[in-house]
Amino acid sequence: MSRVVIVGKKGNFVREEEFKIALEQGMIRRIIRVFVFNKKGQLFLQKRSQKVRIYPGRWDSSATGHVDPGEDYTKAAKRELEE
């Protein structure tokens, strides 16, 4: 099972936790969001799967995801864009 970084209200590291537990308990998780624009200034959005627990079927940022333990924000953003 995947682990995520749990942070406090100011973004400070608290601990690592199993994703499922963090989600069920509403813990604040370290994430990234990437917004991709073309030359015309148009924003690329993605539609969330109907299978996800939070906001299924809704429009979302170009790429988003959790920052893995030991990963910095830039690496996480690049990984999420590739995925």
N, CA, C and O atoms as a Maestro MAE file, in Angstrom:
{
 s_m_m2io_version
 :::
 2.0.0
}

f_m_ct {
 s_m_title
 :::
 protein
 m_atom[332] {
  # First column is atom index #
  i_m_mmod_type
  r_m_x_coord
  r_m_y_coord
  r_m_z_coord
  i_m_residue_number
  s_m_chain_name
  s_m_pdb_residue_name
  s_m_pdb_atom_name
  i_m_atomic_number
  :::
  1 25 0.843 -1.189 0.000 1 A "MET " " N  " 7
  2 3 0.000 0.000 0.000 1 A "MET " " CA " 6
  3 2 0.880 1.240 0.000 1 A "MET " " C  " 6
  4 15 1.952 1.247 0.605 1 A "MET " " O  " 8
  5 25 0.426 2.292 -0.681 2 A "SER " " N  " 7
  6 3 1.232 3.500 -0.790 2 A "SER " " CA " 6
  7 2 1.169 4.334 0.487 2 A "SER " " C  " 6
  8 15 0.182 4.332 1.224 2 A "SER " " O  " 8
  9 25 2.266 5.042 0.709 3 A "ARG " " N  " 7
  10 3 2.369 5.918 1.867 3 A "ARG " " CA " 6
  11 2 2.368 7.362 1.393 3 A "ARG " " C  " 6
  12 15 2.849 7.666 0.301 3 A "ARG " " O  " 8
  13 25 1.827 8.247 2.216 4 A "VAL " " N  " 7
  14 3 1.789 9.671 1.901 4 A "VAL " " CA " 6
  15 2 2.381 10.465 3.062 4 A "VAL " " C  " 6
  16 15 2.520 9.967 4.179 4 A "VAL " " O  " 8
  17 25 2.721 11.703 2.762 5 A "VAL " " N  " 7
  18 3 3.284 12.604 3.764 5 A "VAL " " CA " 6
  19 2 2.142 13.369 4.421 5 A "VAL " " C  " 6
  20 15 1.343 14.012 3.740 5 A "VAL " " O  " 8
  21 25 2.070 13.297 5.733 6 A "ILE " " N  " 7
  22 3 1.067 14.024 6.511 6 A "ILE " " CA " 6
  23 2 1.716 15.307 7.010 6 A "ILE " " C  " 6
  24 15 2.838 15.296 7.517 6 A "ILE " " O  " 8
  25 25 0.986 16.423 6.856 7 A "VAL " " N  " 7
  26 3 1.513 17.719 7.277 7 A "VAL " " CA " 6
  27 2 0.540 18.406 8.222 7 A "VAL " " C  " 6
  28 15 -0.640 18.060 8.294 7 A "VAL " " O  " 8
  29 25 1.072 19.395 8.947 8 A "GLY " " N  " 7
  30 3 0.250 20.224 9.816 8 A "GLY " " CA " 6
  31 2 -0.397 21.348 9.017 8 A "GLY " " C  " 6
  32 15 -0.220 21.422 7.801 8 A "GLY " " O  " 8
  33 25 -1.136 22.214 9.677 9 A "LYS " " N  " 7
  34 3 -1.864 23.300 9.005 9 A "LYS " " CA " 6
  35 2 -0.941 24.287 8.299 9 A "LYS " " C  " 6
  36 15 -1.366 24.973 7.370 9 A "LYS " " O  " 8
  37 25 0.310 24.366 8.726 10 A "LYS " " N  " 7
  38 3 1.272 25.273 8.085 10 A "LYS " " CA " 6
  39 2 2.171 24.542 7.096 10 A "LYS " " C  " 6
  40 15 3.153 25.113 6.621 10 A "LYS " " O  " 8
  41 25 1.856 23.300 6.779 11 A "GLY " " N  " 7
  42 3 2.608 22.534 5.807 11 A "GLY " " CA " 6
  43 2 3.835 21.834 6.353 11 A "GLY " " C  " 6
  44 15 4.617 21.257 5.598 11 A "GLY " " O  " 8
  45 25 4.004 21.884 7.672 12 A "ASN " " N  " 7
  46 3 5.165 21.235 8.286 12 A "ASN " " CA " 6
  47 2 4.959 19.718 8.376 12 A "ASN " " C  " 6
  48 15 3.856 19.239 8.635 12 A "ASN " " O  " 8
  49 25 6.051 18.977 8.154 13 A "PHE " " N  " 7
  50 3 6.010 17.518 8.194 13 A "PHE " " CA " 6
  51 2 5.568 17.036 9.570 13 A "PHE " " C  " 6
  52 15 6.067 17.506 10.593 13 A "PHE " " O  " 8
  53 25 4.627 16.094 9.586 14 A "VAL " " N  " 7
  54 3 4.171 15.469 10.824 14 A "VAL " " CA " 6
  55 2 4.651 14.021 10.859 14 A "VAL " " C  " 6
  56 15 5.326 13.596 11.796 14 A "VAL " " O  " 8
  57 25 4.283 13.266 9.805 15 A "ARG " " N  " 7
  58 3 4.703 11.863 9.719 15 A "ARG " " CA " 6
  59 2 4.287 11.295 8.371 15 A "ARG " " C  " 6
  60 15 3.642 11.976 7.574 15 A "ARG " " O  " 8
  61 25 4.655 10.055 8.121 16 A "GLU " " N  " 7
  62 3 4.172 9.310 6.959 16 A "GLU " " CA " 6
  63 2 3.021 8.427 7.426 16 A "GLU " " C  " 6
  64 15 2.970 8.010 8.582 16 A "GLU " " O  " 8
  65 25 2.101 8.151 6.511 17 A "GLU " " N  " 7
  66 3 0.959 7.309 6.855 17 A "GLU " " CA " 6
  67 2 0.513 6.556 5.601 17 A "GLU " " C  " 6
  68 15 0.785 6.982 4.478 17 A "GLU " " O  " 8
  69 25 -0.165 5.446 5.806 18 A "GLU " " N  " 7
  70 3 -0.766 4.707 4.702 18 A "GLU " " CA " 6
  71 2 -1.842 5.596 4.071 18 A "GLU " " C  " 6
  72 15 -2.617 6.240 4.778 18 A "GLU " " O  " 8
  73 25 -1.881 5.624 2.740 19 A "PHE " " N  " 7
  74 3 -2.813 6.484 2.033 19 A "PHE " " CA " 6
  75 2 -4.254 6.265 2.481 19 A "PHE " " C  " 6
  76 15 -4.973 7.222 2.769 19 A "PHE " " O  " 8
  77 25 -4.670 5.013 2.539 20 A "LYS " " N  " 7
  78 3 -6.056 4.682 2.889 20 A "LYS " " CA " 6
  79 2 -6.423 5.233 4.272 20 A "LYS " " C  " 6
  80 15 -7.505 5.794 4.448 20 A "LYS " " O  " 8
  81 25 -5.543 5.076 5.233 21 A "ILE " " N  " 7
  82 3 -5.802 5.575 6.589 21 A "ILE " " CA " 6
  83 2 -5.881 7.094 6.590 21 A "ILE " " C  " 6
  84 15 -6.777 7.678 7.200 21 A "ILE " " O  " 8
  85 25 -4.928 7.734 5.895 22 A "ALA " " N  " 7
  86 3 -4.908 9.198 5.830 22 A "ALA " " CA " 6
  87 2 -6.192 9.739 5.214 22 A "ALA " " C  " 6
  88 15 -6.743 10.729 5.696 22 A "ALA " " O  " 8
  89 25 -6.663 9.105 4.167 23 A "LEU " " N  " 7
  90 3 -7.884 9.534 3.497 23 A "LEU " " CA " 6
  91 2 -9.099 9.322 4.392 23 A "LEU " " C  " 6
  92 15 -9.931 10.217 4.535 23 A "LEU " " O  " 8
  93 25 -9.202 8.141 4.995 24 A "GLU " " N  " 7
  94 3 -10.343 7.826 5.862 24 A "GLU " " CA " 6
  95 2 -10.429 8.775 7.057 24 A "GLU " " C  " 6
  96 15 -11.523 9.133 7.492 24 A "GLU " " O  " 8
  97 25 -9.274 9.179 7.584 25 A "GLN " " N  " 7
  98 3 -9.252 10.030 8.777 25 A "GLN " " CA " 6
  99 2 -9.171 11.522 8.441 25 A "GLN " " C  " 6
  100 15 -9.110 12.357 9.344 25 A "GLN " " O  " 8
  101 25 -9.169 11.856 7.167 26 A "GLY " " N  " 7
  102 3 -9.164 13.256 6.752 26 A "GLY " " CA " 6
  103 2 -7.890 14.002 7.098 26 A "GLY " " C  " 6
  104 15 -7.916 15.207 7.350 26 A "GLY " " O  " 8
  105 25 -6.778 13.287 7.111 27 A "MET " " N  " 7
  106 3 -5.500 13.925 7.432 27 A "MET " " CA " 6
  107 2 -5.067 14.843 6.286 27 A "MET " " C  " 6
  108 15 -5.388 14.587 5.125 27 A "MET " " O  " 8
  109 25 -4.352 15.892 6.612 28 A "ILE " " N  " 7
  110 3 -3.841 16.815 5.599 28 A "ILE " " CA " 6
  111 2 -2.624 16.173 4.956 28 A "ILE " " C  " 6
  112 15 -1.651 15.833 5.629 28 A "ILE " " O  " 8
  113 25 -2.697 16.011 3.629 29 A "ARG " " N  " 7
  114 3 -1.638 15.336 2.889 29 A "ARG " " CA " 6
  115 2 -0.899 16.325 2.000 29 A "ARG " " C  " 6
  116 15 -1.500 17.269 1.486 29 A "ARG " " O  " 8
  117 25 0.397 16.115 1.817 30 A "ARG " " N  " 7
  118 3 1.200 16.966 0.942 30 A "ARG " " CA " 6
  119 2 0.906 16.593 -0.507 30 A "ARG " " C  " 6
  120 15 1.091 15.445 -0.909 30 A "ARG " " O  " 8
  121 25 0.442 17.582 -1.295 31 A "ILE " " N  " 7
  122 3 0.096 17.338 -2.697 31 A "ILE " " CA " 6
  123 2 0.716 18.412 -3.591 31 A "ILE " " C  " 6
  124 15 1.238 19.421 -3.115 31 A "ILE " " O  " 8
  125 25 0.643 18.164 -4.900 32 A "ILE " " N  " 7
  126 3 1.014 19.172 -5.883 32 A "ILE " " CA " 6
  127 2 -0.138 19.331 -6.857 32 A "ILE " " C  " 6
  128 15 -0.928 18.410 -7.065 32 A "ILE " " O  " 8
  129 25 -0.221 20.505 -7.448 33 A "ARG " " N  " 7
  130 3 -1.165 20.781 -8.531 33 A "ARG " " CA " 6
  131 2 -0.385 21.497 -9.613 33 A "ARG " " C  " 6
  132 15 0.384 22.417 -9.335 33 A "ARG " " O  " 8
  133 25 -0.590 21.066 -10.863 34 A "VAL " " N  " 7
  134 3 0.085 21.676 -11.997 34 A "VAL " " CA " 6
  135 2 -0.987 22.192 -12.950 34 A "VAL " " C  " 6
  136 15 -1.960 21.500 -13.249 34 A "VAL " " O  " 8
  137 25 -0.789 23.423 -13.422 35 A "PHE " " N  " 7
  138 3 -1.702 24.023 -14.391 35 A "PHE " " CA " 6
  139 2 -0.935 24.236 -15.688 35 A "PHE " " C  " 6
  140 15 0.076 24.938 -15.708 35 A "PHE " " O  " 8
  141 25 -1.418 23.626 -16.778 36 A "VAL " " N  " 7
  142 3 -0.748 23.693 -18.072 36 A "VAL " " CA " 6
  143 2 -1.577 24.573 -19.012 36 A "VAL " " C  " 6
  144 15 -2.772 24.350 -19.209 36 A "VAL " " O  " 8
  145 25 -0.906 25.579 -19.587 37 A "PHE " " N  " 7
  146 3 -1.539 26.492 -20.528 37 A "PHE " " CA " 6
  147 2 -0.863 26.355 -21.890 37 A "PHE " " C  " 6
  148 15 0.343 26.122 -21.963 37 A "PHE " " O  " 8
  149 25 -1.630 26.498 -22.961 38 A "ASN " " N  " 7
  150 3 -1.036 26.505 -24.295 38 A "ASN " " CA " 6
  151 2 -0.678 27.942 -24.675 38 A "ASN " " C  " 6
  152 15 -0.855 28.864 -23.878 38 A "ASN " " O  " 8
  153 25 -0.178 28.123 -25.887 39 A "LYS " " N  " 7
  154 3 0.261 29.452 -26.336 39 A "LYS " " CA " 6
  155 2 -0.876 30.464 -26.429 39 A "LYS " " C  " 6
  156 15 -0.646 31.673 -26.397 39 A "LYS " " O  " 8
  157 25 -2.099 29.962 -26.544 40 A "LYS " " N  " 7
  158 3 -3.264 30.848 -26.605 40 A "LYS " " CA " 6
  159 2 -3.772 31.222 -25.215 40 A "LYS " " C  " 6
  160 15 -4.727 31.986 -25.078 40 A "LYS " " O  " 8
  161 25 -3.126 30.679 -24.192 41 A "GLY " " N  " 7
  162 3 -3.556 30.962 -22.823 41 A "GLY " " CA " 6
  163 2 -4.685 30.065 -22.344 41 A "GLY " " C  " 6
  164 15 -5.269 30.303 -21.287 41 A "GLY " " O  " 8
  165 25 -4.989 29.037 -23.119 42 A "GLN " " N  " 7
  166 3 -6.046 28.111 -22.738 42 A "GLN " " CA " 6
  167 2 -5.507 27.103 -21.720 42 A "GLN " " C  " 6
  168 15 -4.394 26.595 -21.854 42 A "GLN " " O  " 8
  169 25 -6.310 26.833 -20.721 43 A "LEU " " N  " 7
  170 3 -5.933 25.922 -19.649 43 A "LEU " " CA " 6
  171 2 -6.369 24.496 -19.964 43 A "LEU " " C  " 6
  172 15 -7.526 24.258 -20.310 43 A "LEU " " O  " 8
  173 25 -5.448 23.555 -19.844 44 A "PHE " " N  " 7
  174 3 -5.759 22.137 -20.012 44 A "PHE " " CA " 6
  175 2 -6.264 21.604 -18.679 44 A "PHE " " C  " 6
  176 15 -5.576 21.708 -17.664 44 A "PHE " " O  " 8
  177 25 -7.464 21.032 -18.681 45 A "LEU " " N  " 7
  178 3 -8.038 20.415 -17.489 45 A "LEU " " CA " 6
  179 2 -8.226 18.925 -17.731 45 A "LEU " " C  " 6
  180 15 -8.302 18.474 -18.874 45 A "LEU " " O  " 8
  181 25 -8.300 18.171 -16.650 46 A "GLN " " N  " 7
  182 3 -8.618 16.753 -16.768 46 A "GLN " " CA " 6
  183 2 -9.902 16.480 -15.980 46 A "GLN " " C  " 6
  184 15 -10.199 17.161 -14.999 46 A "GLN " " O  " 8
  185 25 -10.631 15.504 -16.414 47 A "LYS " " N  " 7
  186 3 -11.857 15.126 -15.711 47 A "LYS " " CA " 6
  187 2 -11.541 13.940 -14.818 47 A "LYS " " C  " 6
  188 15 -10.980 12.937 -15.258 47 A "LYS " " O  " 8
  189 25 -11.916 14.079 -13.544 48 A "ARG " " N  " 7
  190 3 -11.648 13.015 -12.578 48 A "ARG " " CA " 6
  191 2 -12.490 11.777 -12.885 48 A "ARG " " C  " 6
  192 15 -13.606 11.878 -13.393 48 A "ARG " " O  " 8
  193 25 -11.944 10.637 -12.573 49 A "SER " " N  " 7
  194 3 -12.644 9.372 -12.762 49 A "SER " " CA " 6
  195 2 -13.911 9.332 -11.906 49 A "SER " " C  " 6
  196 15 -13.982 9.964 -10.852 49 A "SER " " O  " 8
  197 25 -14.885 8.599 -12.365 50 A "GLN " " N  " 7
  198 3 -16.102 8.390 -11.560 50 A "GLN " " CA " 6
  199 2 -15.819 7.455 -10.388 50 A "GLN " " C  " 6
  200 15 -16.630 7.353 -9.467 50 A "GLN " " O  " 8
  201 25 -14.668 6.770 -10.415 51 A "LYS " " N  " 7
  202 3 -14.339 5.783 -9.395 51 A "LYS " " CA " 6
  203 2 -13.619 6.363 -8.177 51 A "LYS " " C  " 6
  204 15 -13.464 5.669 -7.172 51 A "LYS " " O  " 8
  205 25 -13.174 7.625 -8.247 52 A "VAL " " N  " 7
  206 3 -12.455 8.193 -7.107 52 A "VAL " " CA " 6
  207 2 -13.442 8.615 -6.024 52 A "VAL " " C  " 6
  208 15 -14.598 8.937 -6.300 52 A "VAL " " O  " 8
  209 25 -12.962 8.605 -4.801 53 A "ARG " " N  " 7
  210 3 -13.820 8.897 -3.648 53 A "ARG " " CA " 6
  211 2 -14.173 10.386 -3.538 53 A "ARG " " C  " 6
  212 15 -15.297 10.748 -3.190 53 A "ARG " " O  " 8
  213 25 -13.195 11.231 -3.840 54 A "ILE " " N  " 7
  214 3 -13.390 12.670 -3.658 54 A "ILE " " CA " 6
  215 2 -13.659 13.331 -5.005 54 A "ILE " " C  " 6
  216 15 -12.859 13.192 -5.931 54 A "ILE " " O  " 8
  217 25 -14.758 14.037 -5.124 55 A "TYR " " N  " 7
  218 3 -15.159 14.778 -6.314 55 A "TYR " " CA " 6
  219 2 -15.146 13.949 -7.603 55 A "TYR " " C  " 6
  220 15 -14.534 14.369 -8.585 55 A "TYR " " O  " 8
  221 25 -15.797 12.796 -7.625 56 A "PRO " " N  " 7
  222 3 -15.816 11.988 -8.850 56 A "PRO " " CA " 6
  223 2 -16.482 12.729 -10.008 56 A "PRO " " C  " 6
  224 15 -17.491 13.411 -9.832 56 A "PRO " " O  " 8
  225 25 -15.890 12.578 -11.202 57 A "GLY " " N  " 7
  226 3 -16.477 13.158 -12.400 57 A "GLY " " CA " 6
  227 2 -16.319 14.657 -12.537 57 A "GLY " " C  " 6
  228 15 -16.837 15.247 -13.486 57 A "GLY " " O  " 8
  229 25 -15.619 15.283 -11.615 58 A "ARG " " N  " 7
  230 3 -15.449 16.744 -11.668 58 A "ARG " " CA " 6
  231 2 -14.198 17.114 -12.456 58 A "ARG " " C  " 6
  232 15 -13.280 16.307 -12.605 58 A "ARG " " O  " 8
  233 25 -14.178 18.340 -12.956 59 A "TRP " " N  " 7
  234 3 -13.001 18.856 -13.638 59 A "TRP " " CA " 6
  235 2 -11.940 19.210 -12.610 59 A "TRP " " C  " 6
  236 15 -12.255 19.671 -11.512 59 A "TRP " " O  " 8
  237 25 -10.670 18.990 -12.975 60 A "ASP " " N  " 7
  238 3 -9.565 19.199 -12.035 60 A "ASP " " CA " 6
  239 2 -8.406 19.868 -12.762 60 A "ASP " " C  " 6
  240 15 -8.445 20.056 -13.978 60 A "ASP " " O  " 8
  241 25 -7.382 20.223 -12.005 61 A "SER " " N  " 7
  242 3 -6.198 20.846 -12.582 61 A "SER " " CA " 6
  243 2 -5.550 19.919 -13.616 61 A "SER " " C  " 6
  244 15 -5.924 18.752 -13.734 61 A "SER " " O  " 8
  245 25 -4.587 20.445 -14.352 62 A "SER " " N  " 7
  246 3 -3.943 19.680 -15.420 62 A "SER " " CA " 6
  247 2 -3.327 18.388 -14.892 62 A "SER " " C  " 6
  248 15 -3.451 17.337 -15.521 62 A "SER " " O  " 8
  249 25 -2.675 18.462 -13.756 63 A "ALA " " N  " 7
  250 3 -2.100 17.286 -13.099 63 A "ALA " " CA " 6
  251 2 -2.089 17.551 -11.600 63 A "ALA " " C  " 6
  252 15 -1.850 18.674 -11.157 63 A "ALA " " O  " 8
  253 25 -2.346 16.517 -10.836 64 A "THR " " N  " 7
  254 3 -2.347 16.654 -9.385 64 A "THR " " CA " 6
  255 2 -2.025 15.307 -8.766 64 A "THR " " C  " 6
  256 15 -2.263 14.262 -9.372 64 A "THR " " O  " 8
  257 25 -1.489 15.336 -7.570 65 A "GLY " " N  " 7
  258 3 -1.189 14.085 -6.886 65 A "GLY " " CA " 6
  259 2 -0.440 14.309 -5.595 65 A "GLY " " C  " 6
  260 15 -0.073 15.435 -5.258 65 A "GLY " " O  " 8
  261 25 -0.219 13.239 -4.886 66 A "HIS " " N  " 7
  262 3 0.493 13.297 -3.615 66 A "HIS " " CA " 6
  263 2 1.996 13.367 -3.832 66 A "HIS " " C  " 6
  264 15 2.529 12.830 -4.803 66 A "HIS " " O  " 8
  265 25 2.659 14.037 -2.912 67 A "VAL " " N  " 7
  266 3 4.116 14.046 -2.879 67 A "VAL " " CA " 6
  267 2 4.519 12.808 -2.088 67 A "VAL " " C  " 6
  268 15 4.134 12.644 -0.931 67 A "VAL " " O  " 8
  269 25 5.294 11.944 -2.723 68 A "ASP " " N  " 7
  270 3 5.726 10.713 -2.062 68 A "ASP " " CA " 6
  271 2 6.729 11.015 -0.952 68 A "ASP " " C  " 6
  272 15 7.447 12.012 -1.029 68 A "ASP " " O  " 8
  273 25 6.790 10.175 0.073 69 A "PRO " " N  " 7
  274 3 7.802 10.364 1.124 69 A "PRO " " CA " 6
  275 2 9.205 10.430 0.509 69 A "PRO " " C  " 6
  276 15 9.567 9.597 -0.322 69 A "PRO " " O  " 8
  277 25 9.984 11.424 0.924 70 A "GLY " " N  " 7
  278 3 11.339 11.606 0.425 70 A "GLY " " CA " 6
  279 2 11.421 12.338 -0.905 70 A "GLY " " C  " 6
  280 15 12.515 12.540 -1.430 70 A "GLY " " O  " 8
  281 25 10.294 12.733 -1.450 71 A "GLU " " N  " 7
  282 3 10.239 13.400 -2.750 71 A "GLU " " CA " 6
  283 2 10.006 14.893 -2.544 71 A "GLU " " C  " 6
  284 15 9.295 15.283 -1.618 71 A "GLU " " O  " 8
  285 25 10.599 15.739 -3.398 72 A "ASP " " N  " 7
  286 3 10.317 17.174 -3.288 72 A "ASP " " CA " 6
  287 2 9.179 17.533 -4.251 72 A "ASP " " C  " 6
  288 15 8.757 16.711 -5.064 72 A "ASP " " O  " 8
  289 25 8.697 18.761 -4.144 73 A "TYR " " N  " 7
  290 3 7.540 19.181 -4.936 73 A "TYR " " CA " 6
  291 2 7.812 19.134 -6.443 73 A "TYR " " C  " 6
  292 15 6.944 18.725 -7.215 73 A "TYR " " O  " 8
  293 25 8.996 19.546 -6.859 74 A "THR " " N  " 7
  294 3 9.328 19.568 -8.283 74 A "THR " " CA " 6
  295 2 9.334 18.161 -8.870 74 A "THR " " C  " 6
  296 15 8.775 17.929 -9.941 74 A "THR " " O  " 8
  297 25 9.966 17.226 -8.169 75 A "LYS " " N  " 7
  298 3 9.985 15.846 -8.649 75 A "LYS " " CA " 6
  299 2 8.576 15.263 -8.711 75 A "LYS " " C  " 6
  300 15 8.235 14.553 -9.657 75 A "LYS " " O  " 8
  301 25 7.767 15.561 -7.710 76 A "ALA " " N  " 7
  302 3 6.386 15.066 -7.698 76 A "ALA " " CA " 6
  303 2 5.597 15.635 -8.878 76 A "ALA " " C  " 6
  304 15 4.833 14.917 -9.523 76 A "ALA " " O  " 8
  305 25 5.784 16.918 -9.155 77 A "ALA " " N  " 7
  306 3 5.072 17.549 -10.274 77 A "ALA " " CA " 6
  307 2 5.471 16.905 -11.600 77 A "ALA " " C  " 6
  308 15 4.608 16.620 -12.430 77 A "ALA " " O  " 8
  309 25 6.768 16.674 -11.808 78 A "LYS " " N  " 7
  310 3 7.230 16.033 -13.038 78 A "LYS " " CA " 6
  311 2 6.687 14.622 -13.168 78 A "LYS " " C  " 6
  312 15 6.280 14.204 -14.252 78 A "LYS " " O  " 8
  313 25 6.680 13.882 -12.055 79 A "ARG " " N  " 7
  314 3 6.154 12.509 -12.074 79 A "ARG " " CA " 6
  315 2 4.675 12.496 -12.428 79 A "ARG " " C  " 6
  316 15 4.232 11.686 -13.243 79 A "ARG " " O  " 8
  317 25 3.915 13.392 -11.815 80 A "GLU " " N  " 7
  318 3 2.480 13.435 -12.072 80 A "GLU " " CA " 6
  319 2 2.180 13.836 -13.521 80 A "GLU " " C  " 6
  320 15 1.238 13.324 -14.125 80 A "GLU " " O  " 8
  321 25 2.978 14.746 -14.071 81 A "LEU " " N  " 7
  322 3 2.774 15.121 -15.472 81 A "LEU " " CA " 6
  323 2 3.042 13.942 -16.399 81 A "LEU " " C  " 6
  324 15 2.338 13.759 -17.392 81 A "LEU " " O  " 8
  325 25 4.049 13.147 -16.082 82 A "GLU " " N  " 7
  326 3 4.358 11.970 -16.891 82 A "GLU " " CA " 6
  327 2 3.240 10.925 -16.789 82 A "GLU " " C  " 6
  328 15 2.896 10.276 -17.777 82 A "GLU " " O  " 8
  329 25 2.680 10.770 -15.592 83 A "GLU " " N  " 7
  330 3 1.614 9.789 -15.390 83 A "GLU " " CA " 6
  331 2 0.354 10.218 -16.128 83 A "GLU " " C  " 6
  332 15 -0.658 9.519 -16.080 83 A "GLU " " O  " 8
  :::
 }
 m_bond[331] {
  # First column is bond index #
  i_m_from
  i_m_to
  i_m_order
  :::
  1 1 2 1
  2 2 3 1
  3 3 4 2
  4 3 5 1
  5 5 6 1
  6 6 7 1
  7 7 8 2
  8 7 9 1
  9 9 10 1
  10 10 11 1
  11 11 12 2
  12 11 13 1
  13 13 14 1
  14 14 15 1
  15 15 16 2
  16 15 17 1
  17 17 18 1
  18 18 19 1
  19 19 20 2
  20 19 21 1
  21 21 22 1
  22 22 23 1
  23 23 24 2
  24 23 25 1
  25 25 26 1
  26 26 27 1
  27 27 28 2
  28 27 29 1
  29 29 30 1
  30 30 31 1
  31 31 32 2
  32 31 33 1
  33 33 34 1
  34 34 35 1
  35 35 36 2
  36 35 37 1
  37 37 38 1
  38 38 39 1
  39 39 40 2
  40 39 41 1
  41 41 42 1
  42 42 43 1
  43 43 44 2
  44 43 45 1
  45 45 46 1
  46 46 47 1
  47 47 48 2
  48 47 49 1
  49 49 50 1
  50 50 51 1
  51 51 52 2
  52 51 53 1
  53 53 54 1
  54 54 55 1
  55 55 56 2
  56 55 57 1
  57 57 58 1
  58 58 59 1
  59 59 60 2
  60 59 61 1
  61 61 62 1
  62 62 63 1
  63 63 64 2
  64 63 65 1
  65 65 66 1
  66 66 67 1
  67 67 68 2
  68 67 69 1
  69 69 70 1
  70 70 71 1
  71 71 72 2
  72 71 73 1
  73 73 74 1
  74 74 75 1
  75 75 76 2
  76 75 77 1
  77 77 78 1
  78 78 79 1
  79 79 80 2
  80 79 81 1
  81 81 82 1
  82 82 83 1
  83 83 84 2
  84 83 85 1
  85 85 86 1
  86 86 87 1
  87 87 88 2
  88 87 89 1
  89 89 90 1
  90 90 91 1
  91 91 92 2
  92 91 93 1
  93 93 94 1
  94 94 95 1
  95 95 96 2
  96 95 97 1
  97 97 98 1
  98 98 99 1
  99 99 100 2
  100 99 101 1
  101 101 102 1
  102 102 103 1
  103 103 104 2
  104 103 105 1
  105 105 106 1
  106 106 107 1
  107 107 108 2
  108 107 109 1
  109 109 110 1
  110 110 111 1
  111 111 112 2
  112 111 113 1
  113 113 114 1
  114 114 115 1
  115 115 116 2
  116 115 117 1
  117 117 118 1
  118 118 119 1
  119 119 120 2
  120 119 121 1
  121 121 122 1
  122 122 123 1
  123 123 124 2
  124 123 125 1
  125 125 126 1
  126 126 127 1
  127 127 128 2
  128 127 129 1
  129 129 130 1
  130 130 131 1
  131 131 132 2
  132 131 133 1
  133 133 134 1
  134 134 135 1
  135 135 136 2
  136 135 137 1
  137 137 138 1
  138 138 139 1
  139 139 140 2
  140 139 141 1
  141 141 142 1
  142 142 143 1
  143 143 144 2
  144 143 145 1
  145 145 146 1
  146 146 147 1
  147 147 148 2
  148 147 149 1
  149 149 150 1
  150 150 151 1
  151 151 152 2
  152 151 153 1
  153 153 154 1
  154 154 155 1
  155 155 156 2
  156 155 157 1
  157 157 158 1
  158 158 159 1
  159 159 160 2
  160 159 161 1
  161 161 162 1
  162 162 163 1
  163 163 164 2
  164 163 165 1
  165 165 166 1
  166 166 167 1
  167 167 168 2
  168 167 169 1
  169 169 170 1
  170 170 171 1
  171 171 172 2
  172 171 173 1
  173 173 174 1
  174 174 175 1
  175 175 176 2
  176 175 177 1
  177 177 178 1
  178 178 179 1
  179 179 180 2
  180 179 181 1
  181 181 182 1
  182 182 183 1
  183 183 184 2
  184 183 185 1
  185 185 186 1
  186 186 187 1
  187 187 188 2
  188 187 189 1
  189 189 190 1
  190 190 191 1
  191 191 192 2
  192 191 193 1
  193 193 194 1
  194 194 195 1
  195 195 196 2
  196 195 197 1
  197 197 198 1
  198 198 199 1
  199 199 200 2
  200 199 201 1
  201 201 202 1
  202 202 203 1
  203 203 204 2
  204 203 205 1
  205 205 206 1
  206 206 207 1
  207 207 208 2
  208 207 209 1
  209 209 210 1
  210 210 211 1
  211 211 212 2
  212 211 213 1
  213 213 214 1
  214 214 215 1
  215 215 216 2
  216 215 217 1
  217 217 218 1
  218 218 219 1
  219 219 220 2
  220 219 221 1
  221 221 222 1
  222 222 223 1
  223 223 224 2
  224 223 225 1
  225 225 226 1
  226 226 227 1
  227 227 228 2
  228 227 229 1
  229 229 230 1
  230 230 231 1
  231 231 232 2
  232 231 233 1
  233 233 234 1
  234 234 235 1
  235 235 236 2
  236 235 237 1
  237 237 238 1
  238 238 239 1
  239 239 240 2
  240 239 241 1
  241 241 242 1
  242 242 243 1
  243 243 244 2
  244 243 245 1
  245 245 246 1
  246 246 247 1
  247 247 248 2
  248 247 249 1
  249 249 250 1
  250 250 251 1
  251 251 252 2
  252 251 253 1
  253 253 254 1
  254 254 255 1
  255 255 256 2
  256 255 257 1
  257 257 258 1
  258 258 259 1
  259 259 260 2
  260 259 261 1
  261 261 262 1
  262 262 263 1
  263 263 264 2
  264 263 265 1
  265 265 266 1
  266 266 267 1
  267 267 268 2
  268 267 269 1
  269 269 270 1
  270 270 271 1
  271 271 272 2
  272 271 273 1
  273 273 274 1
  274 274 275 1
  275 275 276 2
  276 275 277 1
  277 277 278 1
  278 278 279 1
  279 279 280 2
  280 279 281 1
  281 281 282 1
  282 282 283 1
  283 283 284 2
  284 283 285 1
  285 285 286 1
  286 286 287 1
  287 287 288 2
  288 287 289 1
  289 289 290 1
  290 290 291 1
  291 291 292 2
  292 291 293 1
  293 293 294 1
  294 294 295 1
  295 295 296 2
  296 295 297 1
  297 297 298 1
  298 298 299 1
  299 299 300 2
  300 299 301 1
  301 301 302 1
  302 302 303 1
  303 303 304 2
  304 303 305 1
  305 305 306 1
  306 306 307 1
  307 307 308 2
  308 307 309 1
  309 309 310 1
  310 310 311 1
  311 311 312 2
  312 311 313 1
  313 313 314 1
  314 314 315 1
  315 315 316 2
  316 315 317 1
  317 317 318 1
  318 318 319 1
  319 319 320 2
  320 319 321 1
  321 321 322 1
  322 322 323 1
  323 323 324 2
  324 323 325 1
  325 325 326 1
  326 326 327 1
  327 327 328 2
  328 327 329 1
  329 329 330 1
  330 330 331 1
  331 331 332 2
  :::
 }
}
